[in-house]
Amino acid sequence: MAPRSRSAPETVVVSVGGSVLLTGDHDVEYVRRLATLLRACGQDGPLAVTTGGGRTAREYIGLGRELGFTEVELDEVGIDVTRLHARVLAGAIGPPTPDRVPTSVREAVHELHRASPVILGGTEPGHTTDGVAALLAVRLRAARLVNATDVDGVYDRDPRADPRARRRATLSWKEFRTLVHASTSGEAGQNFVFDRLGADLLARAQIPLLIVRGRDLRNLEAAIRGRPFDGSRIGSE
């Protein structure tokens, strides 16, 4: 009897917020530990990771806005910062991660057929790195997208302004899209839990979105590997 074939490993996409990568608090130690985690997870199955621009991108975008840059030009400034962050993370991971950061979803998909993990930043104006991660997840038919951010999930109101705010462990795509569309305008440099384009893409493809605190690496690993985690899940697996 022929041996039973093993199921193909799951493909996972991770969006790491720039506010998680650079906080001014033990950043070198964190990036090293994150690189070790992503290297290990990338060996178990295809893993694509996007990096955001965070505070650094917002500062440059603010400067550009004062200088009269257009929204497209401001997006391009932010993209440059995200690619710098991707280059740093890719360098920390080392081979087999490509040291040249892909500049498009198509290029990232191509690279992922040869190496894992693949790290990239932004791609084009109008798309945040969350949106890029969602595009990747759809193209790769990913099992899930993990959003590693500076909050521990989705709340029914701003927890920084209202102590009665309650974290939602699960949300439907309809509920989540309503929250996202109500809180974002699409202009360069906005800071929000997830991109509206990305939410729409994932909802249409029915790919679950997991939102976790990115500096909690044990919890982040659980989310990447499809284990029980502490955070919010949008959609179902």
Secondary structure, DSSP 4 states (H G I P E B T S, - for coil): -PPPPPPPPPPEEEEE-HHHH--SSSHHHHHHHHHHHHHHHHHHS-EEEEE--HHHHHHHHHHHHHTT--HHHHHHHHHHHHHHHHHHHHHHH-TTS-SSPP-SHHHHHHHHTT-SSEEE---STT--HHHHHHHHHHHHT-SEEEEEESSSSEESS-TTT-TT--EESEE-HHHHHHHHHHH----TT---SS-HHHHHHHHHHT--EEEEETT-HHHHHHHHTT---SSEEES--
